[in-house]
């Protein structure tokens, strides 16, 4: 059961089609696992439809339809989608599988200290990473100069007294300084979308910034 959901503004932006690529990936992945947020997005989409219906009609310029059809004819056909990934021990949400597949071992992981590795995702409009933390290990203590959203894909972690498990989303801003720690049992795999830079508390931990691409 999911206990920590996406912020309302992220759901609204996704429903309106205005979310950036990285945000949209995280929202879409959360929606696969969360019926409550799927319902909220459907409500926002329905509201947007009502608002469009209430707008006054606008006359089209001469030749608008012909120009649109001509542009559509010039567009390259969309390449076929890859076949669905075969079931495996870790079932990732389809939006992530479409980017990286289901086999995590094939990714170009980079180590960033004992029990912590990451893979940067190919995002045109934002910065997103897969993070994998070994049981009992933590991300170095840090703050932020922007917003950060983290969704748990497998395993679980604690940030202070709060627990985050599969499907949960933690959204934090510049006011937060923390050190999430993976719980015992299995590796904690997360999707992280980070705006701005991380501010590591320990000077020795500041090497993580260049490694992550900050």
CORFEN-V717212 format. One line per field, one symbol per residue. ss: DSSP state (2 for helix, 1 for strand, 0 for the rest). Layout:
ss->???
This chain:
ss->0000000222222222000022222222222220222222222222222222220000000002222222222200000000000000000002222222000222000110000111110000000111111000010001110001111111011110011110001111000001001100000111111100011100222222222200
